[in-house]
Amino acid sequence: MSAKPAKIQFWDTSALVALIALEKHSTISLKARAEGTRFLAWNWMRIEAYSALTRRRLGQGDFRLLRSILDLFEYIAIDPLDFPALEKTIQKHRLRSADGGHLFCLKQAKKLDSKITFVCFDDELARASASEGIPVYS
């Protein structure tokens, strides 16, 4: 019996928040989570998620759930030496700074495994990922 291939996923904040707050993409986000075996993200996603839950005025139980989900991820950081490459990514795709950070780290993660899938519900960021040849979970 052969081992099932790993389903490596890179997540952005829009997908993570949909796991916790009831949103139109929550069902898809839950399905992606169930299908994944390894989860990667930009380390700033943690801060963005806390902000998103705070702005939605969610309760302490939701923050406990967030912390337990965040523990499942392996994180990629952006070093100041990476800023010139990050700036090029932002310019190339005309992205907001945080979206540029997610895409930059996704491209770094793709170097670890070329079969990585991006779990994201932000249309601009999903288009940029697709143009980089990285499939978006749908």
C-alpha positions in Angstrom: 0.0 0.0 0.0 1.5 3.3 -1.0 1.4 6.4 1.1 -1.1 9.1 0.2 0.8 12.1 -1.2 1.0 15.1 1.1 -1.4 18.0 0.2 0.7 21.0 1.1 -1.3 24.2 1.4 -0.4 27.8 1.9 -3.1 29.8 3.6 -3.8 33.5 3.6 -5.9 35.3 6.3 -9.1 35.3 4.4 -9.2 31.5 4.4 -8.2 31.2 8.0 -10.8 33.6 9.2 -13.5 31.7 7.3 -12.6 28.7 9.4 -13.8 30.6 12.5 -16.2 33.3 11.6 -19.3 32.2 9.6 -18.7 33.6 6.1 -19.7 32.7 2.6 -16.4 30.8 2.1 -16.5 28.9 5.4 -17.7 25.6 3.8 -14.8 25.7 1.2 -12.3 26.7 3.9 -13.4 23.7 6.1 -13.1 21.4 3.1 -9.6 22.6 2.3 -8.5 22.2 5.9 -9.8 18.6 5.9 -7.9 17.8 2.7 -4.6 19.3 3.7 -1.8 17.5 5.4 0.7 20.3 5.8 -0.1 24.0 6.3 2.2 26.9 5.6 1.6 30.7 6.0 3.3 34.0 6.3 4.0 34.6 10.0 2.1 38.0 9.8 -1.1 36.0 9.2 -1.3 35.5 12.9 -1.6 39.3 13.5 -4.0 39.8 10.7 -6.3 37.0 12.0 -6.3 38.5 15.5 -7.2 41.8 14.0 -10.0 40.3 11.8 -11.6 38.5 14.8 -11.3 41.6 17.0 -13.0 43.8 14.3 -15.8 41.2 14.1 -16.2 41.4 17.9 -16.0 37.6 18.2 -15.8 36.0 21.6 -13.1 34.4 23.7 -14.0 30.9 22.4 -13.3 32.0 18.9 -9.9 33.3 19.9 -9.2 29.9 21.6 -10.1 28.2 18.4 -7.9 30.6 16.4 -4.9 29.8 18.6 -5.4 26.1 18.2 -5.6 26.4 14.4 -2.6 28.7 14.3 -0.6 26.0 16.0 -1.1 23.8 13.0 0.8 26.1 10.7 4.5 26.3 9.8 5.4 29.9 9.3 7.6 31.8 6.8 9.0 35.1 7.7 10.2 38.0 5.5 13.7 39.1 6.2 14.7 42.7 5.5 17.1 41.3 2.9 14.0 40.1 1.0 12.5 43.6 0.8 13.7 44.3 -2.7 12.2 41.1 -4.0 9.0 41.8 -2.1 8.8 45.3 -3.6 9.1 43.8 -7.1 6.3 41.3 -6.3 4.1 44.2 -5.1 4.9 46.3 -8.2 4.5 43.4 -10.6 1.0 42.5 -9.4 -0.1 45.9 -8.0 -0.8 44.5 -4.6 -1.5 46.0 -1.2 1.5 45.5 1.2 0.0 42.6 3.2 -1.1 40.8 0.0 2.4 41.2 -1.4 3.7 39.7 1.8 1.4 36.6 1.4 2.3 36.2 -2.2 6.1 36.6 -1.6 6.0 33.9 1.1 3.8 31.7 -1.0 6.5 31.9 -3.7 9.1 30.9 -1.1 7.0 28.0 0.0 6.6 26.8 -3.6 10.4 26.3 -3.6 9.8 23.7 -0.8 7.2 21.8 -2.9 6.1 22.7 -6.4 2.7 21.1 -5.9 1.6 23.5 -3.2 -1.9 24.9 -3.3 -3.0 28.4 -2.2 -6.1 28.6 0.0 -7.3 32.2 -0.4 -10.6 34.0 -1.0 -9.1 37.4 -1.9 -9.7 37.8 -5.7 -6.7 40.1 -6.4 -4.3 37.8 -4.5 -5.8 34.7 -6.1 -5.3 36.2 -9.6 -1.7 37.1 -8.7 -1.0 33.6 -7.5 -2.5 32.0 -10.6 -0.3 34.3 -12.8 2.7 32.9 -10.9 1.6 29.4 -11.8 0.4 28.5 -8.3 -3.1 26.9 -8.2 -5.7 28.4 -5.9 -8.0 26.0 -3.9 -11.6 26.3 -5.1 
